[in-house]
Amino acid sequence: MSENINEIIAKMYEEHREKLRRLAECIIHDYYASYDMVEDTFLHLVIHAEWLIKLTEPMKIRYIYSCCRRICLKYATETARVYTVPIDEDEPGEDRYSMLEAVIEREALKKCIAELHPEHRKIFLLHYVNNMGYGEIAGINNVSRESVIKCISRIRQKLREIIKDKYT
């Protein structure tokens, strides 16, 4: 069985290597790093070979390209260039009124979040405060990634309703 999966991955590597490299280069704009992204993609396939066996041929191709995109986007966000803009010393700082508004909005949001169900509050805070991805949250809660996506969508909708009821 493992030889079979190795043959499948080797065949896919030969067929899709250059296309994946071009895709990676379009996303990350780095010719040499794009080769690394393709290698990481196929390493991911070897690690998660049990999923690959279960997929049909079109789904295998779709899976490879989505893996490559995710790996490239992760690389691009981790290596993003951040530019700082120097603050002009002649510019006045924020006035007290706008700072007070920001504090009031933050406190109102905290109160709305406190009204959520404890499990929903946990998921919301993991995603938005701790900057955890859907997959990481799914791993912690032993649910599927899609369930986490739907749950966060419902939480946002619930927060909109709470804010609308209380503050409009």
C-alpha positions as CSV (number, residue, x, y, z in Angstrom):
1,M,0.0,0.0,0.0
2,S,2.8,2.4,0.9
3,E,4.5,1.7,-2.4
4,N,1.3,2.5,-4.2
5,I,1.0,5.9,-2.5
6,N,4.7,6.6,-3.2
7,E,4.1,5.9,-6.9
8,I,1.1,8.2,-6.8
9,I,3.0,11.0,-5.2
10,A,6.0,10.5,-7.6
11,K,3.7,10.6,-10.6
12,M,1.9,13.8,-9.3
13,Y,5.3,15.3,-8.6
14,E,6.5,14.8,-12.2
15,E,3.2,16.1,-13.7
16,H,2.5,19.1,-11.5
17,R,5.9,20.2,-10.2
18,E,6.5,23.1,-12.7
19,K,2.8,24.3,-12.6
20,L,3.0,24.4,-8.8
21,R,6.3,26.3,-8.9
22,R,4.8,28.9,-11.2
23,L,1.7,29.2,-8.9
24,A,4.0,29.6,-5.9
25,E,6.1,32.2,-7.7
26,C,2.9,34.2,-8.5
27,I,1.9,34.2,-4.9
28,I,5.2,34.9,-3.1
29,H,7.1,36.7,-6.0
30,D,10.3,34.8,-5.3
31,Y,11.7,32.4,-7.9
32,Y,14.0,30.5,-5.6
33,A,11.6,30.3,-2.6
34,S,8.9,28.9,-5.0
35,Y,10.9,25.7,-5.4
36,D,11.0,25.3,-1.6
37,M,7.2,25.8,-1.5
38,V,6.7,23.0,-4.0
39,E,8.9,20.7,-2.0
40,D,7.0,21.6,1.2
41,T,3.8,20.9,-0.6
42,F,4.9,17.4,-1.5
43,L,6.3,16.8,1.9
44,H,2.9,17.7,3.3
45,L,1.4,15.1,0.9
46,V,3.8,12.4,2.1
47,I,2.9,13.2,5.7
48,H,-0.8,13.2,5.1
49,A,-0.8,10.3,2.6
50,E,-3.8,8.6,4.2
51,W,-6.0,11.5,2.9
52,L,-4.6,11.2,-0.6
53,I,-5.6,7.6,-0.9
54,K,-9.2,8.4,-0.2
55,L,-9.5,11.1,-2.9
56,T,-10.5,10.7,-6.5
57,E,-8.1,11.9,-9.2
58,P,-9.6,15.3,-9.8
59,M,-9.8,15.9,-6.0
60,K,-6.2,14.9,-5.6
61,I,-5.1,17.6,-8.0
62,R,-7.4,20.1,-6.3
63,Y,-6.0,19.1,-2.9
64,I,-2.4,19.5,-4.1
65,Y,-3.0,23.0,-5.5
66,S,-4.9,24.1,-2.4
67,C,-2.1,22.8,-0.2
68,C,0.5,24.7,-2.3
69,R,-1.6,27.9,-2.0
70,R,-1.9,27.6,1.8
71,I,1.8,27.0,2.2
72,C,2.7,29.9,0.0
73,L,0.2,32.3,1.8
74,K,1.6,31.2,5.1
75,Y,5.1,31.9,3.9
76,A,4.1,35.2,2.4
77,T,2.5,36.4,5.6
78,E,5.4,35.3,7.8
79,T,8.0,37.0,5.6
80,A,5.9,40.1,4.8
81,R,7.8,43.3,4.7
82,V,6.5,45.8,7.2
83,Y,7.2,49.4,6.6
84,T,7.0,52.0,9.3
85,V,5.9,55.5,8.5
86,P,7.7,58.2,10.5
87,I,5.4,60.3,12.6
88,D,5.6,64.0,11.8
89,E,6.4,65.8,15.0
90,D,4.3,68.8,14.0
91,E,1.1,66.6,13.7
92,P,-1.1,66.9,16.7
93,G,-1.9,63.7,18.6
94,E,-5.5,62.3,18.8
95,D,-7.8,64.6,20.7
96,R,-9.3,63.5,24.0
97,Y,-12.8,63.1,22.5
98,S,-11.7,60.4,19.9
99,M,-9.6,58.6,22.5
100,L,-12.6,58.6,24.9
101,E,-14.8,57.2,22.1
102,A,-12.4,54.4,21.4
103,V,-12.4,53.4,25.1
104,I,-16.2,53.5,25.2
105,E,-16.4,51.3,22.1
106,R,-13.9,48.8,23.5
107,E,-15.8,48.6,26.8
108,A,-19.1,48.1,24.9
109,L,-17.5,45.3,22.8
110,K,-16.2,43.6,26.0
111,K,-19.7,43.7,27.5
112,C,-21.2,42.2,24.3
113,I,-18.6,39.4,24.3
114,A,-19.3,38.7,27.9
115,E,-22.9,37.9,26.9
116,L,-21.8,35.1,24.6
117,H,-22.1,31.4,25.6
118,P,-18.8,30.4,27.3
119,E,-17.8,28.0,24.5
120,H,-18.5,30.6,21.8
121,R,-16.6,33.2,23.8
122,K,-13.6,30.9,24.0
123,I,-13.6,30.3,20.2
124,F,-14.1,34.0,19.5
125,L,-11.2,35.0,21.7
126,L,-8.9,32.2,20.3
127,H,-9.5,33.5,16.8
128,Y,-9.5,37.2,17.2
129,V,-7.4,37.9,20.3
130,N,-4.9,35.0,20.0
131,N,-4.9,35.1,16.2
132,M,-5.3,31.4,15.9
133,G,-6.3,29.9,12.6
134,Y,-9.4,27.8,12.0
135,G,-7.4,24.6,11.9
136,E,-5.7,25.2,15.2
137,I,-9.0,26.0,16.9
138,A,-10.5,22.9,15.3
139,G,-7.6,20.8,16.7
140,I,-8.1,22.2,20.2
141,N,-11.8,21.6,20.2
142,N,-11.7,18.2,18.3
143,V,-14.1,19.4,15.6
144,S,-13.7,20.0,11.9
145,R,-12.3,23.1,10.4
146,E,-15.6,23.8,8.6
147,S,-17.5,23.6,12.0
148,V,-15.2,26.3,13.4
149,I,-15.7,28.5,10.4
150,K,-19.5,28.2,10.7
151,C,-19.3,28.8,14.5
152,I,-17.3,31.9,14.1
153,S,-19.7,33.2,11.5
154,R,-22.6,32.6,13.9
155,I,-20.8,34.3,16.7
156,R,-20.2,37.4,14.6
157,Q,-23.9,37.4,13.7
158,K,-24.8,37.1,17.3
159,L,-22.5,39.9,18.3
160,R,-24.0,42.1,15.6
161,E,-27.5,41.4,17.0
162,I,-26.4,42.1,20.5
163,I,-24.8,45.4,19.5
164,K,-27.8,46.4,17.4
165,D,-30.2,45.7,20.3
166,K,-28.2,47.5,22.9
167,Y,-26.5,50.4,21.1
168,T,-28.8,51.4,18.3
